Amino acid sequence: MAISTGNTATYTSTEPTTNRSAMAMVTTLFFMWGFVTALNDVLIPHLQDIFNLSYAGAMLVQVFFFFGYFVFAMPAGKLVERIGYKKTMVTGLIVMAVGALIFIPAASVPSYPIFLVALMILAAGMTALQVSANPYVSVLGPARTASSRLNLTQAFNSLGTTIAPYIGGLLILRTVVGNHFKALPTAKVHQLQEPALSTYLAQLHQYQLDMASKVKLPYIGIAGTLVLLALVVAMYNLPRIDTTKDFRPQDLVKKDSLFNYPHLILGAIGIFVYVGAEVSIGSFLVKYFTNPIIGISTAETAAKIVSLYWLGAMIGRFVGSAILQRLQAGRVLGTAAIIAGMLVCISMLSSGSIAMISIILVGLFNSIMFPSIFTLAIADLGPLTGEGSGLLVAAIVGGAIIPWIQGVVADRIGIHHAFVLPVLCYAYIMYYGFRGSRPVRRVRA
C-alpha cells in the first residue's frame, strides 16, 4: 500500500492503525494557528483606530500575514526534507513565539511597520507548522481514513478561529472608560498652530501608547503558550516519518506538466479567490457591525459576534463531511458558492439584524469550500500530486491580495457595498464546482 503526501511517500506491507496519542498532540498545533489567524480580525480594527488608517491601510495586516504563505512555503518544504516533520513543527512554534514577542516593542513605540514585521514572522512560523503538520497527520494511520483525520484536525483549527475573536474582543477591544480622545483628520492637524499642535500630538502619542498596550498581554500569553508547546512536542516521542524517500516511478515524474491539467490550474485560482473571500469578510466584520448600517454599539460586542461567523465554519465542516460522503463534491461546492454569494448580496441590500445575520451565515457555507476545491483540483494528477498540492498551497496568497483590494474599494464606495468583491469570488467558485473542476488532461502532440 502506498501513502503519498506532498512530495513524499511511504510504503508499508500492512495497513497501520491510527496513532491516536500522536494525533492528539499534533491537533493542538491546528488549534493554535487557527487561534492566531482569527485574532487578526480583532487586531485590524484596533490598529486602524490607533494609527488612524484607511481600510486599505488596515488590510496590510492581512497582506503581510498571508503573503508569508507565498514567501515561506517552499523554504518550509525544504526544511521538512532536511530536518523532518517533528523538528520543523518545533521550529515553527519557536518562530511564531518570536513573532508574538515582537508585538511588545511594536506596542511600546508604538509603530505600525513593526506590527507588520511581527505578523510576517508569525506567518513564517505558521507556514512551517502547516507544511509539516498536514502531511504528518495524513500518514499517522490508514490511507483510506487520511481525509477523515485531516477533517478532524481542521475542526479543531475552526475551534481556534471561533474562540479567538471572542477572547480578543475582551482583551483588546474592551472599552476604556474616560478615554474620549478622537484623532483629527490629517488636514485639520496641519491647520493647528502652536501650542495647540504640541498639545494635540502629545495627547495623540499617549492615546496610541494606551491603546497599543492592550495587545501586549494577549500576545505575551500566546508566545508563552507557543514556547511551552514547542517544549512538549520536542520531548514527545512522535513516530518518525521518513521524508527523504520518493517511491514514485522516476520515468513518469518528468514527462508530464501541471499545465496539462486545466482543472488543477482553475482549482488554484479557486483556492486564491476562496481564501481571499473568507479572509476579506472576516477582516471587515468588526467595522461592518459597528457601522450605523448594522448598529452594534461597541467593537468589543462586535468581536464577540464575529465568533459566530467562524463557529458556522466549524459546524459546516462536520455537516459537510457527512454530505460529501453521499453527494458529488463539485455539485456541493457549486451549490454552497451560490448560497454564500446570495447571502452576501442580501447583506449588502439590507441593514440591521438581517444584514448581520446573513453575512454571519456565509461562514457555514464557506466551511466545505477549501477541502472540496483542494481534492477536486488534485484529482487524477498521479505522480504530479505533490507538485499540484504545492501550487494550491501557494494560492493561499489570495488572503493577502483580495482583502487589500476590498479595502481600496471600501475607501471609495463604503464598507457596506465593498462586499461585492467576495460575491465575484463566489461566482467563480460556483463555476469551478459545476464545470471547471472536471478532470481533463490536455494531450500535446
C-alpha positions as a Markdown table, in Angstrom:
| # | Residue | x | y | z |
|---|---|---|---|---|
| 1 | Met | 0.0 | 0.0 | 0.0 |
| 2 | Ala | 1.3 | 3.5 | -0.9 |
| 3 | Ile | 0.7 | 6.6 | 1.1 |
| 4 | Ser | 1.5 | 9.7 | -0.8 |
| 5 | Thr | 1.7 | 13.1 | 0.9 |
| 6 | Gly | 3.1 | 16.1 | -1.0 |
| 7 | Asn | 6.5 | 15.2 | -2.3 |
| 8 | Thr | 7.0 | 12.2 | 0.0 |
| 9 | Ala | 5.7 | 8.7 | 0.1 |
| 10 | Thr | 5.9 | 5.8 | 2.5 |
| 11 | Tyr | 5.2 | 2.1 | 1.7 |
| 12 | Thr | 4.0 | -0.3 | 4.2 |
| 13 | Ser | 3.3 | -4.0 | 3.9 |
| 14 | Thr | 0.3 | -4.0 | 6.3 |
| 15 | Glu | -2.3 | -1.3 | 6.9 |
| 16 | Pro | -1.3 | 0.7 | 10.0 |
| 17 | Thr | -3.6 | 1.8 | 12.8 |
| 18 | Thr | -4.1 | 5.4 | 13.6 |
| 19 | Asn | -1.7 | 6.7 | 16.3 |
| 20 | Arg | -4.2 | 8.5 | 18.5 |
| 21 | Ser | -1.8 | 9.9 | 21.0 |
| 22 | Ala | 0.3 | 11.5 | 18.3 |
| 23 | Met | -2.9 | 12.7 | 16.6 |
| 24 | Ala | -3.9 | 14.4 | 19.8 |
| 25 | Met | -0.5 | 16.1 | 20.2 |
| 26 | Val | -0.4 | 17.4 | 16.6 |
| 27 | Thr | -4.1 | 18.6 | 16.8 |
| 28 | Thr | -3.1 | 21.2 | 19.3 |
| 29 | Leu | -1.0 | 22.8 | 16.6 |
| 30 | Phe | -4.0 | 23.1 | 14.4 |
| 31 | Phe | -5.9 | 24.9 | 17.2 |
| 32 | Met | -3.1 | 27.3 | 17.8 |
| 33 | Trp | -2.6 | 28.5 | 14.2 |
| 34 | Gly | -6.4 | 28.8 | 13.9 |
| 35 | Phe | -6.5 | 31.0 | 17.0 |
| 36 | Val | -3.6 | 33.2 | 15.9 |
| 37 | Thr | -5.1 | 33.6 | 12.4 |
| 38 | Ala | -8.5 | 34.7 | 13.6 |
| 39 | Leu | -7.1 | 37.1 | 16.1 |
| 40 | Asn | -6.2 | 39.3 | 13.1 |
| 41 | Asp | -9.9 | 40.0 | 12.7 |
| 42 | Val | -9.7 | 41.8 | 16.1 |
| 43 | Leu | -6.3 | 43.3 | 15.5 |
| 44 | Ile | -7.2 | 45.0 | 12.3 |
| 45 | Pro | -9.9 | 47.4 | 13.6 |
| 46 | His | -7.8 | 48.0 | 16.7 |
| 47 | Leu | -4.7 | 49.1 | 14.7 |
| 48 | Gln | -6.9 | 51.0 | 12.3 |
| 49 | Asp | -8.2 | 53.2 | 15.2 |
| 50 | Ile | -4.8 | 53.6 | 16.8 |
| 51 | Phe | -3.0 | 54.7 | 13.7 |
| 52 | Asn | -6.0 | 56.4 | 12.0 |
| 53 | Leu | -5.7 | 54.1 | 9.0 |
| 54 | Ser | -7.8 | 53.8 | 5.9 |
| 55 | Tyr | -9.4 | 50.5 | 5.1 |
| 56 | Ala | -6.7 | 49.7 | 2.6 |
| 57 | Gly | -4.0 | 50.6 | 5.1 |
| 58 | Ala | -5.5 | 48.4 | 7.8 |
| 59 | Met | -5.7 | 45.5 | 5.3 |
| 60 | Leu | -1.9 | 45.5 | 5.2 |
| 61 | Val | -2.2 | 43.3 | 8.3 |
| 62 | Gln | -3.6 | 40.5 | 6.1 |
| 63 | Val | -1.2 | 41.4 | 3.2 |
| 64 | Phe | 1.8 | 40.8 | 5.4 |
| 65 | Phe | 0.3 | 37.8 | 7.1 |
| 66 | Phe | -0.9 | 35.8 | 4.2 |
| 67 | Phe | 1.9 | 36.8 | 1.9 |
| 68 | Gly | 4.1 | 34.9 | 4.3 |
| 69 | Tyr | 2.5 | 31.7 | 3.0 |
| 70 | Phe | 3.7 | 32.5 | -0.5 |
| 71 | Val | 7.2 | 33.5 | 0.6 |
| 72 | Phe | 7.9 | 30.8 | 3.1 |
| 73 | Ala | 6.0 | 27.7 | 1.7 |
| 74 | Met | 8.9 | 26.4 | -0.4 |
| 75 | Pro | 11.6 | 27.1 | 2.2 |
| 76 | Ala | 9.4 | 25.3 | 4.8 |
| 77 | Gly | 9.1 | 22.3 | 2.5 |
| 78 | Lys | 12.9 | 22.1 | 2.1 |
| 79 | Leu | 13.2 | 22.4 | 5.9 |
| 80 | Val | 10.9 | 19.3 | 6.3 |
| 81 | Glu | 13.1 | 17.4 | 3.9 |
| 82 | Arg | 16.2 | 18.4 | 5.8 |
| 83 | Ile | 15.3 | 18.0 | 9.5 |
| 84 | Gly | 12.0 | 16.1 | 9.4 |
| 85 | Tyr | 8.4 | 16.8 | 10.5 |
| 86 | Lys | 8.9 | 16.9 | 14.2 |
| 87 | Lys | 11.8 | 19.4 | 14.3 |
| 88 | Thr | 10.0 | 21.5 | 11.7 |
| 89 | Met | 7.0 | 21.7 | 14.0 |
| 90 | Val | 9.2 | 22.8 | 16.9 |
| 91 | Thr | 11.0 | 25.3 | 14.7 |
| 92 | Gly | 7.7 | 26.7 | 13.5 |
| 93 | Leu | 6.4 | 27.1 | 17.1 |
| 94 | Ile | 9.5 | 28.9 | 18.2 |
| 95 | Val | 9.4 | 31.3 | 15.2 |
| 96 | Met | 5.8 | 32.0 | 15.9 |
| 97 | Ala | 6.7 | 32.8 | 19.5 |
| 98 | Val | 9.4 | 35.3 | 18.3 |
| 99 | Gly | 6.8 | 37.0 | 16.1 |
| 100 | Ala | 4.4 | 37.3 | 19.0 |
| 101 | Leu | 7.1 | 38.8 | 21.3 |
| 102 | Ile | 7.8 | 41.4 | 18.7 |
| 103 | Phe | 4.4 | 42.8 | 19.5 |
| 104 | Ile | 5.8 | 44.1 | 22.7 |
| 105 | Pro | 8.3 | 46.6 | 21.2 |
| 106 | Ala | 5.7 | 47.4 | 18.4 |
| 107 | Ala | 3.2 | 48.4 | 21.1 |
| 108 | Ser | 5.8 | 50.3 | 23.2 |
| 109 | Val | 6.9 | 52.6 | 20.4 |
| 110 | Pro | 4.1 | 52.3 | 19.0 |
| 111 | Ser | 4.9 | 51.5 | 15.4 |
| 112 | Tyr | 2.6 | 50.1 | 12.7 |
| 113 | Pro | 5.5 | 48.9 | 10.5 |
| 114 | Ile | 6.9 | 46.9 | 13.4 |
| 115 | Phe | 3.5 | 45.3 | 13.9 |
| 116 | Leu | 3.5 | 44.3 | 10.3 |
| 117 | Val | 7.0 | 42.8 | 10.7 |
| 118 | Ala | 5.8 | 40.8 | 13.7 |
| 119 | Leu | 2.9 | 39.5 | 11.7 |
| 120 | Met | 5.2 | 38.4 | 8.8 |
| 121 | Ile | 7.4 | 36.5 | 11.3 |
| 122 | Leu | 4.3 | 34.9 | 12.8 |
| 123 | Ala | 3.2 | 33.8 | 9.3 |
| 124 | Ala | 6.7 | 32.3 | 8.7 |
| 125 | Gly | 6.4 | 30.1 | 11.7 |
| 126 | Met | 2.8 | 29.2 | 10.9 |
| 127 | Thr | 3.7 | 28.2 | 7.4 |
| 128 | Ala | 6.3 | 25.8 | 8.8 |
| 129 | Leu | 3.6 | 24.3 | 11.0 |
| 130 | Gln | 1.2 | 23.8 | 8.1 |
| 131 | Val | 3.7 | 22.3 | 5.8 |
| 132 | Ser | 4.8 | 19.8 | 8.4 |
| 133 | Ala | 1.6 | 19.1 | 10.4 |
| 134 | Asn | -0.8 | 18.5 | 7.5 |
| 135 | Pro | 1.1 | 15.7 | 5.7 |
| 136 | Tyr | 2.2 | 14.3 | 9.1 |
| 137 | Val | -1.4 | 13.8 | 10.2 |
| 138 | Ser | -2.2 | 12.1 | 6.8 |
| 139 | Val | 0.4 | 9.3 | 7.4 |
| 140 | Leu | -0.5 | 8.6 | 11.1 |
| 141 | Gly | -2.9 | 5.9 | 10.1 |
| 142 | Pro | -4.5 | 4.1 | 7.1 |
| 143 | Ala | -4.6 | 5.9 | 3.8 |
| 144 | Arg | -8.3 | 5.3 | 3.4 |
| 145 | Thr | -9.0 | 7.4 | 6.6 |
| 146 | Ala | -6.5 | 10.2 | 5.9 |
| 147 | Ser | -9.2 | 12.6 | 4.8 |
| 148 | Ser | -11.2 | 11.8 | 8.0 |
| 149 | Arg | -8.1 | 12.6 | 10.2 |
| 150 | Leu | -7.5 | 15.9 | 8.4 |
| 151 | Asn | -11.1 | 16.9 | 8.7 |
| 152 | Leu | -11.0 | 16.2 | 12.5 |
| 153 | Thr | -7.8 | 18.3 | 13.0 |
| 154 | Gln | -9.3 | 21.1 | 10.8 |
| 155 | Ala | -12.4 | 21.1 | 13.0 |
| 156 | Phe | -10.1 | 21.9 | 16.0 |
| 157 | Asn | -8.5 | 24.6 | 13.8 |
| 158 | Ser | -12.0 | 26.1 | 13.4 |
| 159 | Leu | -12.4 | 25.9 | 17.2 |
| 160 | Gly | -9.4 | 28.2 | 17.5 |
| 161 | Thr | -10.8 | 30.6 | 14.9 |
| 162 | Thr | -14.2 | 30.6 | 16.8 |
| 163 | Ile | -12.7 | 31.4 | 20.2 |
| 164 | Ala | -10.1 | 34.0 | 19.1 |
| 165 | Pro | -12.4 | 36.8 | 18.2 |
| 166 | Tyr | -14.3 | 36.5 | 21.5 |
| 167 | Ile | -11.2 | 36.5 | 23.6 |
| 168 | Gly | -9.6 | 39.2 | 21.5 |
| 169 | Gly | -12.7 | 41.4 | 21.9 |
| 170 | Leu | -12.5 | 41.0 | 25.7 |
| 171 | Leu | -8.8 | 41.7 | 26.0 |
| 172 | Ile | -8.0 | 44.1 | 23.1 |
| 173 | Leu | -11.2 | 45.9 | 22.1 |
| 174 | Arg | -12.6 | 46.4 | 25.6 |
| 175 | Thr | -13.9 | 50.0 | 26.1 |
| 176 | Val | -11.6 | 52.3 | 28.1 |
| 177 | Val | -13.8 | 54.3 | 30.5 |
| 178 | Gly | -12.9 | 58.0 | 30.4 |
| 179 | Asn | -10.9 | 57.9 | 27.2 |
| 180 | His | -12.7 | 60.3 | 24.9 |
| 181 | Phe | -9.7 | 61.2 | 22.6 |
| 182 | Lys | -10.5 | 61.3 | 18.9 |
| 183 | Ala | -7.8 | 61.6 | 16.3 |
| 184 | Leu | -8.2 | 64.5 | 13.9 |
| 185 | Pro | -8.1 | 64.2 | 10.1 |
| 186 | Thr | -4.6 | 65.0 | 8.7 |
| 187 | Ala | -5.9 | 68.1 | 7.0 |
| 188 | Lys | -7.1 | 69.6 | 10.3 |
| 189 | Val | -3.9 | 68.6 | 12.1 |
| 190 | His | -1.9 | 70.7 | 9.6 |
| 191 | Gln | -4.1 | 73.7 | 10.4 |
| 192 | Leu | -3.2 | 73.6 | 14.2 |
| 193 | Gln | -0.9 | 76.3 | 15.5 |
| 194 | Glu | 1.5 | 76.1 | 18.5 |
| 195 | Pro | 0.9 | 75.4 | 21.3 |
| 196 | Ala | -2.3 | 73.6 | 20.3 |
| 197 | Leu | -0.3 | 71.4 | 17.9 |
| 198 | Ser | 2.2 | 70.3 | 20.5 |
| 199 | Thr | -0.6 | 69.5 | 23.0 |
| 200 | Tyr | -2.6 | 67.5 | 20.4 |
| 201 | Leu | 0.5 | 65.5 | 19.3 |
| 202 | Ala | 1.3 | 64.7 | 23.0 |
| 203 | Gln | -2.3 | 63.6 | 23.5 |
| 204 | Leu | -2.2 | 61.5 | 20.3 |
| 205 | His | 1.0 | 59.8 | 21.3 |
| 206 | Gln | -0.3 | 59.0 | 24.8 |
| 207 | Tyr | -3.6 | 57.6 | 23.3 |
| 208 | Gln | -1.6 | 55.4 | 20.9 |
| 209 | Leu | 0.5 | 54.1 | 23.7 |
| 210 | Asp | -2.5 | 53.3 | 25.9 |
| 211 | Met | -4.4 | 51.6 | 23.1 |
| 212 | Ala | -1.4 | 49.7 | 21.7 |
| 213 | Ser | -0.5 | 48.4 | 25.2 |
| 214 | Lys | -3.7 | 46.3 | 25.2 |
| 215 | Val | -2.2 | 43.9 | 22.7 |
| 216 | Lys | 0.8 | 43.1 | 24.9 |
| 217 | Leu | -0.9 | 40.7 | 27.4 |
| 218 | Pro | -2.7 | 38.6 | 24.7 |
| 219 | Tyr | 0.5 | 38.2 | 22.6 |
| 220 | Ile | 2.7 | 37.5 | 25.6 |
| 221 | Gly | 0.3 | 34.8 | 26.6 |
| 222 | Ile | 0.4 | 33.4 | 23.0 |
| 223 | Ala | 4.2 | 33.5 | 23.0 |
| 224 | Gly | 4.4 | 31.7 | 26.3 |
| 225 | Thr | 1.9 | 29.0 | 25.1 |
| 226 | Leu | 3.9 | 28.5 | 21.9 |
| 227 | Val | 7.2 | 28.0 | 23.7 |
| 228 | Leu | 5.6 | 25.6 | 26.2 |
| 229 | Leu | 4.0 | 23.7 | 23.3 |
| 230 | Ala | 7.3 | 23.6 | 21.5 |
| 231 | Leu | 9.0 | 22.0 | 24.5 |
| 232 | Val | 6.2 | 19.4 | 24.9 |
| 233 | Val | 6.4 | 18.5 | 21.2 |
| 234 | Ala | 10.2 | 18.3 | 21.3 |
| 235 | Met | 10.1 | 15.9 | 24.3 |
| 236 | Tyr | 7.2 | 13.9 | 23.0 |
| 237 | Asn | 8.1 | 10.7 | 21.2 |
| 238 | Leu | 6.3 | 11.3 | 17.9 |
| 239 | Pro | 6.6 | 8.5 | 15.4 |
| 240 | Arg | 9.3 | 9.2 | 12.9 |
| 241 | Ile | 8.2 | 9.5 | 9.3 |
| 242 | Asp | 10.8 | 9.2 | 6.5 |
| 243 | Thr | 10.8 | 12.4 | 4.4 |
| 244 | Thr | 13.7 | 11.5 | 2.2 |
| 245 | Lys | 12.3 | 8.7 | 0.0 |
| 246 | Asp | 10.3 | 9.2 | -3.1 |
| 247 | Phe | 8.9 | 5.9 | -4.4 |
| 248 | Arg | 7.2 | 7.4 | -7.5 |
| 249 | Pro | 8.4 | 5.9 | -10.8 |
| 250 | Gln | 11.1 | 8.4 | -11.8 |
| 251 | Asp | 10.4 | 7.9 | -15.6 |
| 252 | Leu | 6.9 | 9.3 | -15.0 |
| 253 | Val | 7.8 | 12.3 | -12.9 |
| 254 | Lys | 9.4 | 14.5 | -15.5 |
| 255 | Lys | 7.2 | 13.5 | -18.5 |
| 256 | Asp | 4.2 | 15.5 | -17.6 |
| 257 | Ser | 3.3 | 19.1 | -16.7 |
| 258 | Leu | 0.9 | 20.7 | -14.3 |
| 259 | Phe | -0.3 | 22.9 | -17.1 |
| 260 | Asn | -1.7 | 19.8 | -18.9 |
| 261 | Tyr | -4.4 | 19.6 | -16.2 |
| 262 | Pro | -6.8 | 22.6 | -16.5 |
| 263 | His | -8.8 | 21.5 | -13.5 |
| 264 | Leu | -5.7 | 22.0 | -11.4 |
| 265 | Ile | -4.9 | 25.5 | -12.7 |
| 266 | Leu | -8.5 | 26.5 | -12.3 |
| 267 | Gly | -8.5 | 25.0 | -8.8 |
| 268 | Ala | -5.5 | 27.1 | -7.8 |
| 269 | Ile | -7.5 | 30.2 | -8.9 |
| 270 | Gly | -10.4 | 28.8 | -6.8 |
| 271 | Ile | -8.2 | 28.5 | -3.7 |
| 272 | Phe | -6.9 | 32.0 | -4.3 |
| 273 | Val | -10.4 | 33.6 | -4.5 |
| 274 | Tyr | -11.9 | 31.4 | -1.7 |
| 275 | Val | -9.2 | 32.3 | 0.8 |
| 276 | Gly | -9.5 | 35.9 | -0.3 |
| 277 | Ala | -13.3 | 36.0 | 0.1 |
| 278 | Glu | -13.2 | 34.2 | 3.5 |
| 279 | Val | -10.5 | 36.4 | 4.9 |
| 280 | Ser | -12.0 | 39.6 | 3.4 |
| 281 | Ile | -15.3 | 39.0 | 5.1 |
| 282 | Gly | -13.8 | 38.1 | 8.5 |
| 283 | Ser | -11.4 | 41.1 | 8.4 |
| 284 | Phe | -14.2 | 43.7 | 7.9 |
| 285 | Leu | -16.8 | 42.3 | 10.2 |
| 286 | Val | -16.0 | 44.3 | 13.3 |
| 287 | Lys | -16.0 | 47.6 | 11.4 |
| 288 | Tyr | -19.1 | 46.4 | 9.5 |
| 289 | Phe | -21.1 | 45.6 | 12.6 |
| 290 | Thr | -20.2 | 48.9 | 14.3 |
| 291 | Asn | -21.2 | 50.8 | 11.2 |
| 292 | Pro | -24.6 | 52.6 | 11.6 |
| 293 | Ile | -26.0 | 50.3 | 8.9 |
| 294 | Ile | -25.8 | 47.4 | 11.4 |
| 295 | Gly | -25.8 | 49.4 | 14.6 |
| 296 | Ile | -23.7 | 47.3 | 17.1 |
| 297 | Ser | -22.7 | 49.7 | 19.8 |
| 298 | Thr | -19.1 | 48.7 | 20.6 |
| 299 | Ala | -16.2 | 47.0 | 18.9 |
| 300 | Glu | -15.9 | 44.6 | 21.8 |
| 301 | Thr | -19.5 | 43.3 | 21.3 |
| 302 | Ala | -19.0 | 43.2 | 17.5 |
| 303 | Ala | -15.8 | 41.0 | 18.0 |
| 304 | Lys | -17.9 | 38.5 | 20.1 |
| 305 | Ile | -20.4 | 38.3 | 17.3 |
| 306 | Val | -17.7 | 37.7 | 14.7 |
| 307 | Ser | -17.0 | 34.4 | 16.6 |
| 308 | Leu | -20.4 | 33.2 | 15.2 |
| 309 | Tyr | -19.0 | 33.5 | 11.6 |
| 310 | Trp | -16.2 | 31.1 | 12.4 |
| 311 | Leu | -18.4 | 28.9 | 14.5 |
| 312 | Gly | -20.5 | 28.4 | 11.4 |
| 313 | Ala | -17.4 | 27.2 | 9.5 |
| 314 | Met | -16.7 | 24.7 | 12.3 |
| 315 | Ile | -20.3 | 23.3 | 12.3 |
| 316 | Gly | -20.3 | 23.2 | 8.5 |
| 317 | Arg | -17.2 | 21.0 | 8.4 |
| 318 | Phe | -18.9 | 18.3 | 10.5 |
| 319 | Val | -22.2 | 18.5 | 8.5 |
| 320 | Gly | -20.4 | 18.9 | 5.2 |
| 321 | Ser | -18.3 | 15.8 | 5.9 |
| 322 | Ala | -21.4 | 13.7 | 6.1 |
| 323 | Ile | -23.0 | 15.3 | 3.0 |
| 324 | Leu | -19.9 | 14.8 | 0.9 |
| 325 | Gln | -20.0 | 11.1 | 1.5 |
| 326 | Arg | -23.3 | 10.9 | -0.4 |
| 327 | Leu | -23.2 | 13.7 | -2.9 |
| 328 | Gln | -20.7 | 14.7 | -5.6 |
| 329 | Ala | -18.2 | 17.3 | -4.3 |
| 330 | Gly | -18.4 | 19.6 | -7.4 |
| 331 | Arg | -22.1 | 20.0 | -7.0 |
| 332 | Val | -22.0 | 20.5 | -3.3 |
| 333 | Leu | -19.2 | 23.1 | -3.9 |
| 334 | Gly | -21.2 | 25.0 | -6.6 |
| 335 | Thr | -24.4 | 25.0 | -4.5 |
| 336 | Ala | -22.6 | 26.3 | -1.4 |
| 337 | Ala | -21.0 | 29.1 | -3.5 |
| 338 | Ile | -24.4 | 30.1 | -4.9 |
| 339 | Ile | -25.9 | 30.3 | -1.4 |
| 340 | Ala | -22.8 | 32.2 | 0.0 |
| 341 | Gly | -23.0 | 34.7 | -2.8 |
| 342 | Met | -26.7 | 35.2 | -2.3 |
| 343 | Leu | -26.2 | 35.7 | 1.5 |
| 344 | Val | -23.6 | 38.4 | 0.9 |
| 345 | Cys | -25.9 | 40.2 | -1.6 |
| 346 | Ile | -28.7 | 40.1 | 1.0 |
| 347 | Ser | -26.4 | 41.7 | 3.5 |
| 348 | Met | -25.4 | 44.4 | 1.1 |
| 349 | Leu | -29.0 | 45.2 | 0.2 |
| 350 | Ser | -30.4 | 45.3 | 3.7 |
| 351 | Ser | -29.5 | 46.7 | 7.2 |
| 352 | Gly | -29.7 | 45.9 | 10.8 |
| 353 | Ser | -30.2 | 42.3 | 12.0 |
| 354 | Ile | -30.9 | 41.0 | 8.5 |
| 355 | Ala | -27.7 | 42.3 | 7.2 |
| 356 | Met | -25.7 | 41.0 | 10.2 |
| 357 | Ile | -27.3 | 37.5 | 10.3 |
| 358 | Ser | -27.0 | 37.0 | 6.5 |
| 359 | Ile | -23.2 | 37.8 | 6.5 |
| 360 | Ile | -22.6 | 35.6 | 9.5 |
| 361 | Leu | -24.3 | 32.6 | 7.8 |
| 362 | Val | -21.8 | 32.8 | 5.0 |
| 363 | Gly | -19.3 | 31.1 | 7.3 |
| 364 | Leu | -21.5 | 28.0 | 7.3 |
| 365 | Phe | -21.2 | 27.6 | 3.5 |
| 366 | Asn | -17.6 | 28.6 | 3.4 |
| 367 | Ser | -16.8 | 25.5 | 5.5 |
| 368 | Ile | -16.6 | 22.9 | 2.8 |
| 369 | Met | -15.0 | 25.0 | 0.1 |
| 370 | Phe | -11.3 | 24.7 | 0.8 |
| 371 | Pro | -11.2 | 20.9 | 1.2 |
| 372 | Ser | -13.6 | 20.4 | -1.8 |
| 373 | Ile | -11.6 | 22.7 | -4.1 |
| 374 | Phe | -8.3 | 21.1 | -3.0 |
| 375 | Thr | -9.4 | 17.5 | -3.5 |
| 376 | Leu | -11.1 | 18.3 | -6.8 |
| 377 | Ala | -8.0 | 20.1 | -8.1 |
| 378 | Ile | -5.6 | 17.3 | -7.4 |
| 379 | Ala | -7.8 | 14.6 | -8.8 |
| 380 | Asp | -6.1 | 12.3 | -11.4 |
| 381 | Leu | -2.7 | 14.0 | -11.1 |
| 382 | Gly | -0.9 | 10.8 | -10.4 |
| 383 | Pro | 2.8 | 11.3 | -9.8 |
| 384 | Leu | 2.3 | 15.1 | -10.1 |
| 385 | Thr | 0.0 | 15.2 | -7.0 |
| 386 | Gly | 2.8 | 16.6 | -4.8 |
| 387 | Glu | 3.7 | 19.5 | -7.1 |
| 388 | Gly | 0.0 | 20.2 | -7.6 |
| 389 | Ser | -0.5 | 20.4 | -3.8 |
| 390 | Gly | 2.3 | 22.9 | -3.6 |
| 391 | Leu | 0.7 | 25.1 | -6.2 |
| 392 | Leu | -2.5 | 25.1 | -4.3 |
| 393 | Val | -0.8 | 26.0 | -1.0 |
| 394 | Ala | 0.9 | 28.9 | -2.7 |
| 395 | Ala | -2.5 | 30.1 | -3.9 |
| 396 | Ile | -3.4 | 30.9 | -0.3 |
| 397 | Val | -1.7 | 34.2 | -1.0 |
| 398 | Gly | -5.2 | 35.3 | -2.1 |
| 399 | Gly | -5.8 | 36.0 | 1.6 |
| 400 | Ala | -3.2 | 38.8 | 1.2 |
| 401 | Ile | -4.3 | 40.4 | -2.0 |
| 402 | Ile | -8.1 | 40.3 | -2.1 |
| 403 | Pro | -8.7 | 41.8 | 1.4 |
| 404 | Trp | -6.4 | 44.7 | 0.4 |
| 405 | Ile | -8.4 | 45.3 | -2.8 |
| 406 | Gln | -11.6 | 45.2 | -0.8 |
| 407 | Gly | -10.0 | 47.8 | 1.5 |
| 408 | Val | -9.4 | 50.1 | -1.5 |
| 409 | Val | -13.0 | 49.6 | -2.7 |
| 410 | Ala | -14.3 | 50.3 | 0.8 |
| 411 | Asp | -12.4 | 53.6 | 1.0 |
| 412 | Arg | -14.1 | 54.7 | -2.3 |
| 413 | Ile | -17.7 | 53.4 | -2.1 |
| 414 | Gly | -18.1 | 52.5 | 1.6 |
| 415 | Ile | -17.8 | 49.3 | 3.6 |
| 416 | His | -21.4 | 48.2 | 3.0 |
| 417 | His | -21.1 | 47.8 | -0.7 |
| 418 | Ala | -17.4 | 46.7 | -0.8 |
| 419 | Phe | -18.6 | 43.2 | -0.2 |
| 420 | Val | -19.3 | 43.0 | -3.9 |
| 421 | Leu | -15.8 | 41.6 | -4.2 |
| 422 | Pro | -16.5 | 38.4 | -2.3 |
| 423 | Val | -19.6 | 38.0 | -4.4 |
| 424 | Leu | -17.5 | 37.9 | -7.5 |
| 425 | Cys | -15.2 | 35.3 | -5.8 |
| 426 | Tyr | -18.2 | 33.1 | -5.1 |
| 427 | Ala | -19.3 | 33.4 | -8.7 |
| 428 | Tyr | -16.0 | 31.9 | -9.8 |
| 429 | Ile | -16.2 | 29.1 | -7.2 |
| 430 | Met | -19.7 | 28.3 | -8.5 |
| 431 | Tyr | -18.3 | 27.9 | -12.0 |
| 432 | Tyr | -15.4 | 25.8 | -10.8 |
| 433 | Gly | -17.7 | 23.5 | -8.8 |
| 434 | Phe | -20.2 | 22.8 | -11.6 |
| 435 | Arg | -17.8 | 22.9 | -14.6 |
| 436 | Gly | -14.2 | 23.8 | -14.1 |
| 437 | Ser | -13.4 | 21.0 | -11.7 |
| 438 | Arg | -14.0 | 18.2 | -14.2 |
| 439 | Pro | -10.7 | 16.4 | -14.6 |
| 440 | Val | -9.4 | 16.8 | -18.1 |
| 441 | Arg | -5.8 | 16.2 | -19.3 |
| 442 | Arg | -4.6 | 18.1 | -22.3 |
| 443 | Val | -2.6 | 15.7 | -24.6 |
| 444 | Arg | 0.0 | 17.5 | -26.6 |
| 445 | Ala | 1.1 | 16.1 | -29.9 |
